[in-house]
Amino acid sequence: MKRSLAMKRGFPILGLFRCYAAMGVEPGVIGVGPAVTIQITARNAGLEVADIDLFEINEMLDAFQHLR
């Protein structure tokens, strides 16, 4: 939702979306993608990981299931 609409409706601003990153890793190391991606995203946003209070991590595991 745009900030202007939230303010118009009286909703509090709970967070700020700055950037995101996506990457893939080899199936043998599945599950480590977020560890690398968090570092890249923080750097791209001009932040340190310690500056971030909350992460939303969505790792796509469907492809992994099909490789079994």
Secondary structure, 3 states (H helix, E strand, C coil): CCHHHHHHCCCCCCCCCCCCCCCCCCHHHCCCHHHHHHHHHHHHCCCCHHHCCCCCCCCCCHHHHHHC
